Amino acid sequence: MAILSGITVLDLSRVFAAPLATQMLSDLGARVWKVESFHGDDSRKWGQHVFNSFNRGKKSLALNLKDAGAQRILRKLAGKADVFVENFKTGDLERYGLSYVQLGQLNERLIYLSLTGFGQTGPRQHQPGYDTIIQAMTGVMSVTGEADSPPTRVGIAWIDVMAGLVTTIGILAALQERAQSGKGQHVDLSLFDVGMMALIDVAQDYLQNGNVHHRIGNVTRNLSPAQVFQASDGWLVLAVGNDGQFQRLCIAVGCPGLLEDHRFGSNLDRVQHRDALSATLIPLIKKRPRDYWVDLFRGANIPASPINDIGEAFRDAQSVERGAVWTVPDHNGALMPMVANPLRHMSRTPAEPAGPPPRIGEHTAEILSTELGLADEEIEALVREGAIKQADVSTF
């Protein structure tokens, strides 16, 4: 039995972060009802692959939130749900009768998670928040990139991904607490809060020592040598984590004299004199091919890797052996490759896909019939009134 079997999630979230969280819950066995507008989740307009990244295994209902009939449907579904997830702007759902206070009165066991740009309080609570904006505001971009380059955005929606994972953690924690108290609660989470947390040691150095870090390129701040190197035919990265690894590195590259240099005696010394150490290693590594160095370093038990592109990452033997790709039958029976959930290796209750990403409104009639007991003629009347929409096979 799946670990979250019996848990129902009413998902009003869109785009990236919160849908990633509800997909994680689906992979762990939760039943997820995804509520969409008649036009669908915004991410459907950004390419089918974008929507598919965050929405497998869910059942889609297309509802018009401005319609009183649709609002009544949602309140009834919330009465049956364990978890309610939304990422509307702060206060928006109150006008539809769908706020935490309003739904909590109908279902005191409901866990209601709001994921917004800036949270339910503070001077920016009503401002929209996007990953790129939050990377800028929290300082992430100020420490990303080369020292002489403009501030740089992390190449994926990094804070969105982090926020999706924290959303999952928050929901699981609230479910655990509810098992003891019998009561739900409101989880107020923001991309901004997650972005600030993600600064980790850079933030702590400022708080503790007043140090403001800046961009230093493709080096690891606290280790040396731990950086990108260019070989004769490509790029690789080294991450020397202790003095023993440094000793083996010096022998492997044929520079045992570095071990006698007081500037490189400890990791702290090597960090302080990083440029001097790089001046020796950079031209040396550039003389030979990437695979030569990676094989040499790995053979000496020195952490190293080629810098793979996305295709190389998926073709790597480790990805293949660990099952990094799931194949999920789509609506036509063809196998759709998807990035697998990393919790797939749990020994008794592994994550597994519940199905393909849904079409807009694909399950509207099914859920209204099976969960709320509506007859076909009642569902048809709601369609005519503009409260709901059923699946259009021409849309994904």
N, C-alpha and C positions, 0 to 999 in steps of 0.2 A: 504494500500500500504506500502511495506517495506521502511524503512527510506532511504536506499541507492539504491532504485530502479532507474534504468537508468544510474548507474555508472558501467563502465566496467574497470576491472583490468587485465592487462597483466602481468602475474606472472612468472618470470624466477628464482624464489628463490627455494632453496633446503634445506632439513634437518629440522631444528626446528624453529628458531626464526621468520624469515620472513614468512614462511608458516603458522605459528600460526596467524600472523597478517592478512594475506589474507583470512584465514578461518574465522576470526572474521568479516571481511568485507562481506564475502559470507553470513554468518548468518544474517547480517543486510540488505541483499537484493542485494548486488553488484553481478554482473556477473563476474566470475573469470575464465580466460583462463590460465590454468597452462601449461607451456611449459617444456617438459622433453626431455632428451636425449633418444636415442633408448633403453638404459638400465634402464631408469627411474630415479626418484629421489633417491639419495643415501640411504635415510632412508628406502626405500623398501627392501634393503638388510639386514636391522637390525631387521626384523620381521614385519609382516603385521600390528600388533597393533601399531607399531611406526608410520608408514606412515599414518594409519587411524586417529591417534590422531590429525593430523594437516591439513588434506586435504579433509574433507567432503565438498560436495556441489560445487566442482570445475569441470571444463571440461578440459580434458587432451589432449594436442597436442604433438606428438612425432616428434621433428625436429632435424636435424643434423646441428648444428650451424656453422660447418665448410664449409657447402655447400652454394654456392652463391644463389641458388634458395630458400633455407630455410631462408637466411638472407633477401631476398626481401619480403618473406611472413611476416616475423616479422616486417619489416619496415611498411608494409601496415597495419598490425594489430595495430601497435603503432599509426598510423594515426587515427585509430578509437577508441582508448582507452582513458580513463580519467587518469588512473594511471598505471605506469610501476614500477614494484618492482623487484629488483635483488640483489643477494648477492654473486656475483662473486668477485674474488680478484680485488683490485683497478687497473683500466686500462684495464682489460681483454676484456671487451665488445667493446672497441674502435676498435680493429682489425677486428671486425665483422660488423662495421658500426652501432653499437647499443649503443653508448655512449649518455649521456644526450645532449651534444652539437649537435650531429648528428641527434638524434630523435627530439630534440626541434625545429630544423629548419623545420621539417615536420609537427609538431603539437605543436604550441606555447602554447596550453592549457594543455599540458601533464605534469602531476605531476610525477616526476621520483625519486623514493626513492632507494638509495643505502645503504644496510646494510652490513657492513664488520666487520672484527675483530677490526680494529684500525682506520678506517676512511680514507678519501681521502687525508689527509695531515699528516705530522709528520714522524719521522724516522722509525716507524714501519708500515707504510701504506701498504707495500707489504707483510707483514707477515700474515700467516693464523691465524685465531682466533677461538678457540673452548671454550665452556662454562667453562670447567675445567681449561684451561689455563688462561682465564680471571678472574676466581675466585681466582686464585693464584696471578696474577699480580696486581689486584686491592686491595689486602689485605683481601678479604672476608674470605679466608681460615685461615688467621692468627688470626681471632677473632672467629673461629668456632671450637668447640670441648672442651674437658676438659683441664684444665690448664697444666696437666702433660702428655697430649697425643700429638701425632703429629698433625700438622694442618689438618683440616678436610674439605672435600668438602660437601657443602649442598647436601642433598640426592636426589634432583631432579635438572634438568638443570635450575637452578633458574635464572641466568642472561639471558639465552635464553628466558625464559618466560617473564621476565621483558622487554627485548628488543622487543619481539613481541608486547607487549602492548604499548610500547613507539612508535613503528613503526605505529601502528594503530592510535595513537593520532596524530602523525606527518602528516599522510595522511589526516585525518579528518580536521586538522587545515589548511592544504594547500588547501583542497577543499573549505573550508569556505572562505579563502582569495581569491581564484580564482573566487568565486561568485561575489566578489566586483571588482576585477581587470581584470578578463577575461583571466588571464595568469597563466600558470603553473610555477613550479620551481623545483630545485633540492634539495632534502632532503638528506643530508650527515649524516648518523647515524652509530654509531659503538657500538659493544658489550662493548668495553673498556669504552666509555663514559657512558654507562648505568651502568656498574659495579661501576664506581666511584660515580655516583649519588646515587646508592643504599646503599652506606655507611652511608648515612643520618647523624644522630646525632654523630656517631663515627667519621665521617669525620669532622663535625663542631667542635667537642671538640678538635681535633688536630689543625685545622686552627685557632680557637679562643684562645685556652689555651695551645697548644703545647703538649697535652696529647696523647700518643700512646697507644691505647687499645690492650689488648691481650686476649687470650682465658680464659674464666671463666666458661665454662661448661653450664649446663642447668639452668642458672639463668638469670633473666632480669636485665640488667645493672642498670637501673634507678629506679627500684622498689624493695621492699622487705616487706614480703616474696612473691616472684614471681618466682617459680622454680618447678622443678620436684621432686616429693616425691615417695618413694616406699611404697606401702601398703603391707598387708600380702599376697596378691594374685595378685598383678599387680602394674601398675604405674599410677599416676595421676599428674596433674599440677595445681598449685594455682597461681593466679595473683591478689594479693591484691593491689588495686590502690589508696587507700586513707586511712586516719586515721579512718574514720568510719567503713570501712570494716575490718581494723585490730582489732578494738574493738570487733566487732561481732565475728571475728575469735577466739580471746582469750576466749570469753565466750563459743563458740561452742565446742572448744577442751578441756574445763575445766581448763584453765590456766589464770584466771583473774589477777593473780599476775603479769603477763607480762606487764599489763597496768601501773603498778606502777614503772616499771624499766625505769630509765631515758635514758638508751641506746636505747629504742624503742619508745620514745615519738613522733617522727615524721618520715616520710618516709626517709628523709635524714639520720636521726639517725639509722634507721633500715638497710639502705644500708651500712652504715659505720660499723655496728656491725652485719652484715649478718651471720657470722659464729657462733656467740654466740646465735642468735635466732634460727638458723638451729639446733644447738646442742640440743635444747629443742624439736623442732617440729619433726625432723627426727625419733627419736626412738618412739615418741608418735604415729605418723601416721602409723608406721610399724606394730603396734599391731592389727590393724583392716583391714577388706577387703576394696578394692578400692571403691566398690559401696556404702558402708556405708558412707565413707567420702564424696564422691561426692554428695550424696543425702543430707547429713548434711549441707555441705557448700552451696549448691544451695538453700536449704531451708532457710538459713540465709542470702541469697542474697550476697554471697561471690563468685566471679568468680572462677570457678573450672571446670575441665573436666577430664574424663578418657583419657589416651593416647591411642587412637584407632589405630588399624592397618587399612589398606585400606578397607578391607571388612567391618569392624565395622563402618567406616566412611560412607560408602554407605548405610549401613543398618540402620543408625541412623534415628529416626523419622523425624528430621529436613530435612535431605536429601530427604527422601521420600515425605514429604509434599511440599517441595520447587521444586521438579522435577529436581533433580541434574543429572538425567540420561534421555537422549533422546533415543528413538528407531527409527532407520532410516531403511527403506526397502533397502536391498542390491540388487545386480544384479540378484539374484535368487529369490527375493521376501521374503526372510527371514528377520526378524527384527534384526538389529544390534544395540546393546546398545552402546551409546557414551556419553562421558562427555558433559553435556549441557553448553551452553553459559550463563554466569551469567547475561547478558543483556536480558534474556528471560522475565523479569518482568517489562519491560517498558509498560506503561499503554496503549499506542496507537500503537506503532510500535515495538513490541517485536522481539527479535532475534529468528530465527527459522531455522532449517536445510534445505538447498536447495536440498539435495540429499546425496547419499553415496560417499565415496572416489572413484575416478575414476580408471579404469584400464589404463595402459600405452597406450597413443595414442587413447583412446576410442572415443574421439570427434574430431580427426584430420579432417576426411572427412567432418563431419557436419559443423565445423567452416569455413573451406576453401570454402565450397559450399555456406553456408548461408551468411557469412560475406564478402567474397571476390568474390563470384560469379563464382568460378571455376567449370567447367564441370567435369563429371566423368572421361572422358578420360584425362583431364589435371591432375587430382589428381592421376590417375594411372601412368601417365608419371613421376610425381614427386616421386612416390614410386619406380619406376624402376631406377631412377637417384640417389636414395639414399638420397634425400632431406628430405623426410618425412616417417613416419611409421604409419600404422593404428593399431587398437587394436588387440592384441593377447589374446584370451580368456583364454589361459593357464597361463597368468601372471596376478597378481593383480595390 
